[in-house]
Amino acid sequence: MALTDIEVRKVQAREKPFKLADSGGLYMFVSPSGARLWRLKYRHAGKEKALAIGPYPAVGLAEARRERDLAKSSLKAGRDPVIDQRRRKEAAADRGFEKIAREWFEVKRRGWTPVHANDVITSLERDVFPEIGARDLTDIVPRDILNLLRLVEQRGAIETGHRLRQRIEDVFAFAMGMGVADDNPATVVAKALAPVVRGRQPAVETIEEAREVLKRAEATPAHPVTKLALRFLALTVVRPGVVITTPWEELDQIDAWDPVWRVPAARMKLRLEHKNDPRKDHLVPLPRQALDILAHLRKFSARSEFAFPNHRFAQRAMSENAIGYLLNRAGFHHRHVPHGWRATFSTIMNERNPADRHVIEAILAHVPENKVAAAYNRALYLDRRRELLQEWADMLLEGQARLGDIVKMPRR
């Protein structure tokens, strides 16, 4: 007589091992320790054998019966169920999400900038692979994807969640093209995600508040490279994604007598057709305090390709969230974000220097709609940009801790 779910759930261990028969050769083996294992008794090539199906409750009654039916199909076809089971597991390993995702990444990265490629693989390794990396693609359902994206949303990274969903969808589309997946469970998840609210990035608006942000953040336990990145970001007001992925190759070219950091157009927020145009490179005159930061960085990242490396994986750039987490821990959640330094700089410096609006826009790499003005911005303003960025650095760092003290503070 076939087993029921209730019977299986209530079975108790005995002093000696015993079996509970289901049907078609399927039975549950119960050990004195209480372990319950599904097995299938069958004959193949004149020999009696047993197929190990899996432990209960990880493998429920219904799933055990499905495995039994697969084994029966193998026997009818003249094959040994044990060998077929082994082949299915090997095929499942070949269809593991992480394996396929890394294949997708290697193909796609050829068309990406190194910075974007680093962002993509880092986001998958941080948020996706730990959750579904080992899973067979064919076993992943929309709920699995939504659950991992909810974890991302819970830390406030709404836009990151949307980008991750798109990347997961692209991996499944790639797998479908390879013939190892039949559908794309990431597609239907899009409508279930929290909406991205576009608007002004949270940012403080006075120099006193800006100094307080820097002071409290730098006093908060964190890796020294994260604090140096925060200060460099605040001084240069370049976009955070550009700062954290800066290679030493760019910084090594800076002339100590005329320190200008040239950010290649390929790394800037520009239209695709402009990213290979060296005339679109962004020039950042560095204040002397920024040069001091680079000197200190050498002690921590000289062996890395990146000036601000990931403290766990030296050959990767710092996580895009590292500076944001530091600001949050310092008490500025929803008050000031890494990108907010740009707005803070714009507000304060425009109030102090209203005649320099175009220069400030050039510092922020805001592209004017008028093409003539755009060419004018690229060609001029460099000396005035240097003066304004030095004025900003002197104001912001008034009364702040010395770099030597900051890097010696407790780490998180």
Secondary structure by P-SEA (a helix, b strand, c coil): ccccaaaaaacccccbbbbbbccccbbbbbccccbbbbbbbbccccccccccccccccccaaaaaaaaaaaaaaaaacccaaaaaaaaaaaaaaacaaaaaaaaaaaacccccaaaaaaaaaaaaccccccccccccccccaaaaaaaaaaaaaacaaaaaaaaaaaaaaaaaaaaaaccccccccccccccccccccccccccccaaaaaaaaaaaaaccccaaaaaaaaaaaaacccaaaaaaccccccccccccbbbbbbcccccccccccccccccbbbbbccaaaaaaaaaacccccccccccccccccccccccaaaaaaaaaacccccccccaaaaaaaaaaaaacccaaaaaaaaaccccccaaaaaaaaacaaaaaaaaaaaaaaaaacccccaaaaaacccc
